[in-house]
Amino acid sequence: MKTLKLDELVDVLDIKFCWINKNTHGTFNRKTNEIKLNLETMIVEVFIHEVMHFIHPLLNREKDESVIDELTARIWEKLTAQQIKLLAKKLLERRAGQ
């Protein structure tokens, strides 16, 4: 698939931004061509991953990425859906203020 095709698909597919569940970043419905994207989970999971780099500065080599991923997963599993939503709201509000 050519990467330019992705730009065209943004205009063709029915894309919704919504909460799905804690462990799902997105879904696709083949019957309706609807894609649901869960911004909250995506943003918070990436935020946690980068915070792990901040907290563990010695784990910043490429070979340490699997350790960071494991630490991220441990934190992620502890979060409730409500906590994820609140963190996402705060992160998105911070962006809106820039």
Buried (B, 14 or more C-beta within 10 A) or exposed (E): EEEEEEEEEEEEEEBEEEBBEBEEBBBEEEEEEEBBBBBBBEBBBEBBBEBBBEEEEEBEEEEBEEEBEEBBEEBBEEBEEEEBBBBBEEBEEEEEEE
